[in-house]
Amino acid sequence: MIGRRTLFSGASATVALTSLVSSQMAQAAQTLDKVTNTGPRGADGRLKRLATLDLESQQDFTLGFRLMQAKKIRTASNNLFERIIATKGVDPASQITMEQLRELVDDEPAFNLAQKSWLANQQITWKTLRDHFHAHEEVYLGEMEAADKTGPGKLELNPNFDIPAYARHEIHIQPGGYVGDPYAGYIYHYGTNSFYISVIGHNEQDQIHKATAGRLPLPADGKVKRILDMGCGVGQLTLALKERFPDAEVWGIDAGGPMVRYAHMRANGLNNGANFAQRMAENTGFPDGYFDLVTSYIVHHELPAEITRKVIAEAQRVTRPGGVYYPIDFMSGGTKGTPKGMYSRWWDHRWNNEVWSLEYHSINFTDEIAARGFEIQKNAAAALPGFGVRHAVRA
Amino acid sequence: MAETKSERQTFAAEAIPSDVKNGVFLGNPVMDNLVSCMIAMGTELWATKRRMKVIEAVMEKKGITQKMIEQYVPTETEKVAWEQDRDRFIDLTLGPLGDDGFRAPGSDFPKRG
């Protein structure tokens, strides 16, 4: 590796710069040869810095583009959308079918440029991350292997786990999705940081998950000894729950083996004793009435409606009487809306590969919970502002 | 998708791929591909610029200040070389804007001689 001292110790800056740029990946391989708790470039609080400056900068660009896209391109696109449908004689406040809408805008390149550029940017986010982690298999598989059998929390993986087809889609067009890439956890964690900044706010330090965990309501008797996070992904909410309830037995489960594997490794690094297991939310394997608090974080819109019903039933089974079930997800139950709103929802489903989101929006999630042995609490607070409020108590 | 170079256990399964790469949003896949290239180019350009910022920040800490860089006056030899490189850069990146395209992909060779 060319260190700072070497770089400026007598050789000309020009020569050193050329060497630095041209040998970047070679440096990365060398600097990554030690698996440390903080990574080759240190950590920014709870987040290991990405292993190369270029990879960090590539993510910085895609974040910047996403921010500009949200402010400028999308605004222009929305305005154009309204002009297009007005030109075609459609009232923007009216409700027309998705098929009619798609026909109206399909051939409008100025409108579709916004969609295309957004997708291209999303693809670059994933590709740059994926390429890096795959190029350094020894480092990243090595550090996960090293963490698998250490604690403080437990990790349960199943190499023969039968993952149903519904869970194997490349949600958000992430290559391999949540189950199909050995480095899915890394890719998801770093890739979604820019999602948060451009939509809700900074989350690099798990700020949003911590705040969400802090707002989750307790059972009326105040007893919280066991917590389950269904579909935990990389475990950000799971970790935050363990931090809020350090004496509780906290479990995060997910269909994606690489996701819980990464979550467990990260928990170890943070000395967080949450447990992680590769299990399905509709069949958790936990005893009846085992948990005081059962939650999930933006999972249900990634599930077919029928699976959502099964997951609610499973939550009812494993939540103790008086325990709280609070699944966090988008508001639902709306299959009609303004043309722009409906088109955006359809587009996200179709091209951001939110395969099950239309099914999710076709049901009333809160009513589905109420129909399966839970009492929905009136006037409850949102655990995640802007999302649905679903504070349910096991009858 | 689940494969790695080694035979090590990855706990990954076969994913169902999206068809995003087959989407045509701009009426012609070439236009779509050009937008993808532009975003990729921007990513790489920004990574380079950001690296320069890091290098300049490190250099400043070592005594080579921003002011020294800003006030640097190139030699006559450097001026000539840099102008040549500037023209090469512009011709490479923006020269195609001046291409005079009017023949369809299926058109015959023009008559010659």
Interface residues (C-beta under 8 A of the other chain):
Chain A: R4 L7 F8 A13 L17 L20 V21 L53 D54 S57 Q58 D60 F61 T62 G64 F65 D107 P109 N112 L113 Q115 K116 S117 L119 A120 N121 Q123 I124 T128 H134 E137 L141 E145 L157 N158 P159 F161 I163 A165 R168 H169 E170 I173 P175 G176 G177 V179 G180 D181 P182 A184 G257 P258 R261 Q278 W351 N353
Chain B: M1 A2 T4 K5 S6 R8 Q9 T10 F11 A12 A13 E14 A15 I16 P17 S18 V20 G23 F25 L26 G27 M31 D32 V35 S36 M38 I39 A40 G42 T43 E44 W46 A47 T48 R50 R51 V54 I55 V58 M59 K62 I64
